[in-house]
Amino acid sequence: MLKRLPKYLLLFLFTCCIKNVALAQAVADSLSAKQTTVYANIERDFYKKIGPQSRLYNGLQYDPAANIKGNAYYKDIDTWNKGSVFYDGYLYTNVNMMYDIYYDEVVILLYNNFMRISLISEKIDYFNLYDRHFIRVKKDPFNSNSLKTGFYDELYKGKIKVLAEKSKNLQNSTDNFGNIITYYSPSKDYYLFKDDKYYTVNSQGAFLDVLKDHKKELKQFIKSNNINFKSDPERAMAAIAAYYDHLTD
C-alpha cells in the first residue's frame, strides 16, 4: 500500500537554521549587538522575499509514489507549469504547479525551487492550469445526487454547467517473467448540471437526453457545425451547452 509523508511544514526553511522569534527574544540579552543584528537581518530579508506568498507556502510535504509505471499527473504532464490558484482567501498568480489526479492534489514548488508541497485542498476554491479552469466541489451530505468532494474541470458555465472529473487509479499486470507491474490507469467522467441536479453524461445520447426539451434543435446544430462528440467530447459538450442556453434565453 502506498504511504505518504503527511507532515505539516512548519512553513519556512529559515526556521531550520535559526531560532524562532520568541526564542530569539528570550536569548537576545546574551547575544552581542552584532549577532542580534545578523539575526534581525535574516528574518527581515526572509519575510521580504516570501511575505506576500506566506499563506501559499502552507501545505503537506509532497512525495510522489515510487515503483509505479507512469505518473500520477493530469495528461501525464510531470513538468512545472505556471498557473494561478485561489487559496485561503487570496489569488496567487504565476505559480509553478502540477496537478496530481491520483491523490487529487495541487502540487506547487516551494520558493527554494527544490521542495514540493501539496496545497490543502479544503483551502482551494479554484485553480487555473494548462489553460483549464478547475473548481472544487463539496459533497452535500443531505443530497444523494451531489457529486463527491474534489476538483472538477469546468468545461462550461452558464444557466447549465458541464464538469469533467479526471482521475487515475492503480492497476496491476504481469510481465513475461511473472513479475507484478503496478501502473496508473486514467479515467474520465462527465457531468451536466441542470435544474439543481447532476447527470452523468459520458455519451452524446446521454447528454442530449438531459436536454430533451430542445433535442431536435441540438441535433441540427451538431450536424450543421460538424461537431464530433467521440473525437472531442469536451469541446462538443461546451458548444452544445452554450447553444442550449441560447435557445432557452
Beta strands, then each sheet from edge to edge (+ up, - down):
strand 1: 59-61
strand 2: 81-87
strand 3: 90-100
strand 4: 105-109
strand 5: 116-119
strand 6: 124-129
strand 7: 132-137
strand 8: 150-157
strand 9: 161-174
strand 10: 180-194
strand 11: 197-200
sheet 1: 1+ 5- 4+ 3- 2+ 6- 7+ 8- 9+ 10- 11+
end
